[in-house]
C-alpha cells in the first residue's frame, strides 16, 4: 500500500439518467444546477453520459423523453445536460443506446445498426454544443458475452470514420466474470484475452479507457495495511494500453459493492465508505492519467437519497486539500 502519495483529483463523472441502480434522486433544475456548480468547484471538467436509450423486453427508456423535465428551460434531460455542460465548461462524452432484446436474441448486427442510426441523429442534433467532444461506447465489454467486443469495435470504427473530431472512450471492468460465471479474470488473463481479442484490434480507434476498479475493501490486519491487488492491475493493464496507444484512466466507483460485513443485500449500491475511496485514489494516482467516477450525482451529491453521500463528499474534499465549507455555500 502506498503512503503519502499525492492524490490525483476526480476530474469527471458519469451521469445516469435512465437506470437507478444507485438510487432514485428525483432532481429538479435547482438540484441539477447545484450539482454542476459543485463539480466545477471541485475541479471536474468532464461528464460522461453513460447511456441515452435503454431497451429491455420491448420497453424503451430515453433521456430525450419530454416528460423528464418539469421546467421550461429544457425539453428533456439530455438537453439539460448539454446546456449545463456548456455553461460550466465541461467536455461531454456521449453514450449511446443499449438494446437488451437484441443482445439476448443474439442479434448483435442489429445492435450495431441501431447504434449507428442513433449516433447519426443525435450527433447532428447536438453538434452546435461546444461541450460535445467525445463518444462513449456504452457496453461494458465481456469477451465471451453477447458479441460485446464485436459490437464495441464496430461502433469505434464507425465513430472514427464518421465523427473524426470526437475522442473515443470506454470503461470495462477489472476482474469481471469469466465465461463459466464462477471464476473471474486475474490481471494476466484479462490482459491476454482482452488484449488479443479487443484492445490490440482497436489500437488507433480508442483514445481513452478507464477500467472500473471493482475493489471495495481496504485491506488491513493488526494495524498493517495490506495489498488489495489494485496496483498490479494498473501496472499490467497500463503496459497493454501503452502498447496499443490507449491512455489509461481509472473509473473509481464511489458506490459500495456489497461485501461480507456491511449487511447490504445484493444489488443495492449505496455510496462508498470514504476509506475505500481514499485507498483507491492512493493506488490509482501514480499510475493513471486521469481519474473519473461512477458517479457523483447519486453517490457524492448532497441531493441524493443516501444521507451519508454529503459526508463522503466532505471527506473527499479534505483528501484533496479543499475546504468542505463550499458544500454549504452551494447546497445550503
C-alpha positions as CSV (number, residue, x, y, z in Angstrom):
1,X,0.0,0.0,0.0
2,X,1.2,3.5,-0.8
3,X,1.9,6.1,1.8
4,X,1.8,9.9,1.4
5,X,1.1,9.6,-2.3
6,X,-0.1,12.9,-3.9
7,X,-3.7,12.2,-4.9
8,X,-5.0,12.9,-8.4
9,X,-8.4,14.6,-8.1
10,X,-11.5,13.1,-9.7
11,X,-11.9,15.2,-12.8
12,X,-15.1,13.7,-14.4
13,X,-18.2,11.8,-13.7
14,X,-20.7,9.6,-15.4
15,X,-24.3,10.8,-15.4
16,X,-27.0,8.1,-15.4
17,X,-30.5,9.4,-16.3
18,X,-32.2,6.1,-17.0
19,X,-31.3,3.2,-14.7
20,X,-31.5,3.9,-11.0
21,X,-29.3,1.1,-9.6
22,X,-27.6,3.6,-7.3
23,X,-30.8,5.2,-6.1
24,X,-33.6,7.5,-7.2
25,X,-32.8,11.2,-7.0
26,X,-35.8,13.0,-8.4
27,X,-33.7,16.1,-9.0
28,X,-35.3,19.3,-10.4
29,X,-33.4,22.1,-12.2
30,X,-32.3,23.6,-8.9
31,X,-30.7,20.4,-7.8
32,X,-29.1,19.7,-11.1
33,X,-27.6,23.2,-11.2
34,X,-26.2,22.8,-7.7
35,X,-24.5,19.6,-8.7
36,X,-22.9,21.2,-11.7
37,X,-21.7,24.1,-9.6
38,X,-20.2,21.7,-7.1
39,X,-18.5,19.7,-9.8
40,X,-17.0,22.8,-11.3
41,X,-15.8,24.0,-7.8
42,X,-14.1,20.6,-7.0
43,X,-12.2,20.6,-10.4
44,X,-14.3,18.4,-12.6
45,X,-14.2,19.2,-16.3
46,X,-15.6,16.1,-17.9
47,X,-19.0,14.4,-18.0
48,X,-19.9,11.0,-19.5
49,X,-23.5,10.2,-20.5
50,X,-23.5,6.5,-19.7
51,X,-26.4,5.7,-21.9
52,X,-29.2,7.7,-23.6
53,X,-31.5,4.9,-24.7
54,X,-32.2,1.6,-22.9
55,X,-34.5,-1.2,-24.0
56,X,-35.5,-4.4,-22.2
57,X,-38.3,-6.7,-23.1
58,X,-39.7,-4.2,-25.6
59,X,-39.8,-1.4,-23.1
60,X,-37.8,1.7,-24.2
61,X,-36.4,4.4,-21.9
62,X,-34.9,7.6,-23.3
63,X,-33.0,10.6,-22.0
64,X,-34.9,12.6,-24.6
65,X,-38.3,11.8,-23.0
66,X,-40.1,15.2,-22.9
67,X,-41.8,14.2,-19.7
68,X,-38.5,14.1,-17.8
69,X,-38.3,17.8,-17.1
70,X,-40.8,20.0,-15.2
71,X,-39.1,23.3,-16.0
72,X,-39.3,25.3,-19.2
73,X,-35.6,25.7,-19.9
74,X,-35.1,22.2,-21.3
75,X,-37.2,19.9,-23.5
76,X,-35.6,16.8,-21.9
77,X,-32.8,15.8,-19.5
78,X,-30.4,15.2,-22.3
79,X,-30.9,18.8,-23.5
80,X,-30.3,20.0,-19.9
81,X,-27.1,18.0,-19.5
82,X,-25.7,19.6,-22.8
83,X,-26.8,23.1,-21.7
84,X,-25.2,22.8,-18.3
85,X,-22.1,21.2,-19.6
86,X,-21.7,24.1,-21.9
87,X,-22.4,26.6,-19.1
88,X,-19.8,25.1,-16.8
89,X,-17.1,24.5,-19.4
90,X,-17.2,20.7,-19.4
91,X,-16.1,18.2,-22.1
92,X,-19.0,15.8,-22.8
93,X,-18.7,12.2,-24.0
94,X,-22.0,11.0,-25.4
95,X,-23.0,7.4,-24.7
96,X,-25.4,5.6,-27.0
97,X,-28.3,3.1,-26.8
98,X,-28.4,-0.4,-25.4
99,X,-30.9,-2.9,-26.8
100,X,-31.1,-5.8,-24.3
101,X,-33.5,-7.8,-26.6
102,X,-31.0,-7.5,-29.4
103,X,-28.3,-8.9,-27.2
104,X,-30.4,-11.7,-25.7
105,X,-31.6,-12.8,-29.1
106,X,-28.1,-12.8,-30.5
107,X,-28.9,-10.1,-33.0
108,X,-25.7,-8.2,-32.5
109,X,-25.6,-6.9,-36.0
110,X,-28.9,-5.1,-35.4
111,X,-27.5,-3.6,-32.2
112,X,-24.7,-2.2,-34.3
113,X,-27.1,-0.8,-36.9
114,X,-29.3,0.7,-34.2
115,X,-26.3,2.4,-32.6
116,X,-25.1,3.8,-35.9
117,X,-28.5,5.3,-36.7
118,X,-28.7,6.7,-33.2
119,X,-25.4,8.5,-33.4
120,X,-26.2,9.9,-36.9
121,X,-29.3,11.6,-35.5
122,X,-28.1,12.7,-32.1
123,X,-24.6,13.9,-33.1
124,X,-26.4,16.1,-35.7
125,X,-28.9,17.3,-33.1
126,X,-26.3,18.4,-30.6
127,X,-23.5,19.4,-33.0
128,X,-23.7,23.1,-32.0
129,X,-22.7,22.5,-28.4
130,X,-19.1,23.3,-27.6
131,X,-19.1,20.6,-24.8
132,X,-19.6,17.7,-27.2
133,X,-16.1,16.4,-27.6
134,X,-16.3,12.6,-27.4
135,X,-18.2,9.3,-27.8
136,X,-18.6,6.8,-25.0
137,X,-19.1,3.2,-26.1
138,X,-21.8,2.2,-23.6
139,X,-21.4,-1.6,-23.4
140,X,-19.3,-2.9,-20.6
141,X,-17.4,-5.4,-22.8
142,X,-17.1,-9.0,-21.7
143,X,-15.2,-11.0,-24.3
144,X,-17.4,-14.1,-24.2
145,X,-20.8,-12.5,-23.9
146,X,-23.3,-11.3,-26.5
147,X,-20.6,-10.4,-29.1
148,X,-19.9,-7.3,-27.0
149,X,-16.4,-6.9,-28.3
150,X,-17.6,-7.2,-31.9
151,X,-20.2,-4.5,-31.2
152,X,-17.8,-2.2,-29.5
153,X,-15.2,-2.5,-32.2
154,X,-17.7,-1.7,-35.0
155,X,-19.0,1.3,-33.1
156,X,-15.4,2.6,-32.7
157,X,-14.7,2.1,-36.4
158,X,-17.9,4.0,-37.3
159,X,-17.2,6.8,-34.8
160,X,-13.6,7.3,-36.1
161,X,-14.8,7.3,-39.7
162,X,-17.9,9.5,-39.4
163,X,-17.0,11.7,-36.4
164,X,-13.2,12.0,-36.6
165,X,-13.1,15.1,-34.4
166,X,-14.6,13.2,-31.5
167,X,-12.4,11.4,-28.9
168,X,-13.4,7.8,-28.0
169,X,-13.7,6.3,-24.6
170,X,-14.7,3.0,-22.9
171,X,-15.0,1.7,-19.3
172,X,-14.9,-2.1,-19.0
173,X,-14.3,-3.8,-15.7
174,X,-11.2,-5.2,-13.9
175,X,-11.8,-8.7,-12.7
176,X,-15.1,-9.4,-14.5
177,X,-16.6,-12.9,-14.5
178,X,-15.3,-15.4,-17.0
179,X,-17.4,-17.5,-19.3
180,X,-18.3,-20.0,-16.6
181,X,-19.7,-17.3,-14.4
182,X,-17.9,-18.9,-11.4
183,X,-14.4,-17.6,-11.8
184,X,-13.0,-14.2,-12.5
185,X,-10.2,-12.8,-14.6
186,X,-6.9,-12.1,-13.0
187,X,-4.7,-9.4,-14.4
188,X,-2.7,-11.8,-16.6
189,X,-5.8,-13.5,-18.1
190,X,-7.5,-10.1,-18.6
191,X,-4.5,-8.6,-20.4
192,X,-4.1,-11.8,-22.6
193,X,-7.8,-12.2,-23.5
194,X,-8.9,-8.6,-23.8
195,X,-5.7,-7.7,-25.4
196,X,-5.7,-10.3,-28.1
197,X,-9.4,-10.1,-28.8
198,X,-10.1,-6.5,-28.5
199,X,-7.5,-3.8,-27.5
200,X,-4.9,-4.8,-30.0
201,X,-7.6,-4.7,-32.7
202,X,-8.8,-1.2,-31.7
203,X,-5.4,0.4,-31.5
204,X,-5.8,3.7,-33.2
205,X,-9.6,3.7,-32.7
206,X,-9.8,4.1,-28.9
207,X,-8.3,7.1,-27.2
208,X,-9.1,6.6,-23.6
209,X,-10.1,3.7,-21.4
210,X,-11.0,3.9,-17.7
211,X,-11.5,0.4,-16.2
212,X,-13.9,0.1,-13.3
213,X,-11.8,-0.8,-10.3
214,X,-14.3,-3.2,-8.7
215,X,-12.3,-3.3,-5.5
216,X,-14.1,-2.4,-2.3
217,X,-12.4,-3.4,0.9
218,X,-9.3,-1.5,2.2
219,X,-7.1,-4.4,3.3
220,X,-5.6,-4.1,6.8
221,X,-4.7,-6.6,9.6
222,X,-3.3,-5.8,13.0
223,X,-2.8,-2.2,12.0
224,X,-0.7,-3.1,9.0
225,X,-2.1,-2.0,5.6
226,X,-2.2,-5.0,3.2
227,X,-2.1,-5.4,-0.6
228,X,-5.6,-5.1,-2.1
229,X,-4.4,-6.2,-5.5
230,X,-5.1,-2.9,-7.4
231,X,-1.6,-1.9,-8.1
232,X,-0.8,-5.0,-10.3
233,X,-4.0,-4.4,-12.3
234,X,-3.0,-0.8,-13.2
235,X,0.6,-1.8,-14.0
236,X,-0.2,-4.7,-16.3
237,X,-3.2,-3.1,-18.0
238,X,-1.2,0.1,-18.3
239,X,1.5,-1.8,-20.1
240,X,-1.0,-3.3,-22.6
241,X,-2.6,0.2,-23.2
242,X,0.8,1.8,-23.9
243,X,1.4,-0.9,-26.5
244,X,-2.0,-0.1,-28.1
245,X,-1.6,3.7,-27.7
246,X,-4.6,3.9,-25.4
247,X,-4.5,6.4,-22.5
248,X,-5.1,4.6,-19.1
249,X,-7.6,6.3,-16.8
250,X,-9.4,5.0,-13.7
251,X,-13.1,4.8,-13.1
252,X,-13.2,4.8,-9.3
253,X,-16.5,3.7,-8.1
254,X,-18.0,5.9,-5.4
255,X,-20.7,3.4,-4.7
256,X,-20.2,0.4,-2.4
257,X,-20.3,-3.0,-3.8
258,X,-21.8,-5.3,-1.1
259,X,-19.3,-7.5,0.7
260,X,-19.5,-9.5,3.9
261,X,-19.7,-7.5,7.0
262,X,-21.6,-4.5,5.6
263,X,-25.0,-6.1,5.8
264,X,-26.2,-4.8,2.5
265,X,-28.5,-7.1,0.3
266,X,-27.3,-8.0,-3.2
267,X,-27.7,-5.3,-5.9
268,X,-28.0,-2.4,-3.5
269,X,-25.3,0.1,-4.3
270,X,-25.1,2.8,-1.8
271,X,-22.3,5.4,-1.6
272,X,-18.8,4.1,-0.8
273,X,-17.0,4.1,2.5
274,X,-14.6,7.1,2.4
275,X,-11.7,4.8,3.5
276,X,-12.3,2.7,0.4
277,X,-12.3,5.8,-1.8
278,X,-9.1,7.0,-0.2
279,X,-7.4,3.7,-0.7
280,X,-8.4,3.5,-4.4
281,X,-7.3,7.1,-5.0
282,X,-3.9,6.3,-3.5
283,X,-3.5,3.2,-5.7
284,X,-4.6,4.8,-9.0
285,X,-3.0,8.2,-8.7
286,X,0.7,7.3,-9.6
287,X,-0.3,5.0,-12.5
288,X,-3.2,6.6,-14.5
289,X,-3.5,9.9,-16.4
290,X,-7.0,10.8,-15.1
291,X,-9.5,9.6,-12.5
292,X,-13.2,9.7,-13.1
293,X,-16.1,8.2,-11.1
294,X,-19.4,6.4,-11.3
295,X,-21.0,8.6,-10.2
296,X,-21.1,12.0,-8.5
297,X,-24.9,12.6,-8.8
298,X,-26.1,9.6,-6.9
299,X,-23.1,8.8,-4.7
300,X,-21.5,12.1,-3.7
301,X,-24.1,14.8,-4.2
302,X,-25.9,16.1,-1.1
303,X,-29.1,15.9,-3.2
304,X,-29.0,12.1,-3.4
305,X,-31.3,9.8,-1.4
306,X,-28.4,8.4,0.6
307,X,-27.7,10.7,3.6
308,X,-24.0,10.0,4.0
309,X,-23.2,11.0,0.4
310,X,-22.8,14.6,1.7
311,X,-20.3,13.4,4.2
312,X,-18.5,11.3,1.6
313,X,-18.1,14.5,-0.5
314,X,-16.8,16.3,2.6
315,X,-14.2,13.6,3.3
316,X,-13.2,13.6,-0.4
317,X,-12.7,17.4,-0.4
318,X,-10.5,17.0,2.7
319,X,-8.4,14.3,1.0
320,X,-7.6,16.6,-1.9
321,X,-7.0,19.7,0.3
322,X,-10.2,21.6,-0.3
323,X,-12.4,23.1,2.4
324,X,-15.7,21.2,2.8
325,X,-17.3,24.6,3.7
326,X,-18.0,25.0,0.0
327,X,-20.7,22.3,0.3
328,X,-22.8,24.6,2.5
329,X,-22.1,27.6,0.2
330,X,-23.6,25.7,-2.8
331,X,-26.3,23.5,-1.2
332,X,-27.1,25.3,2.0
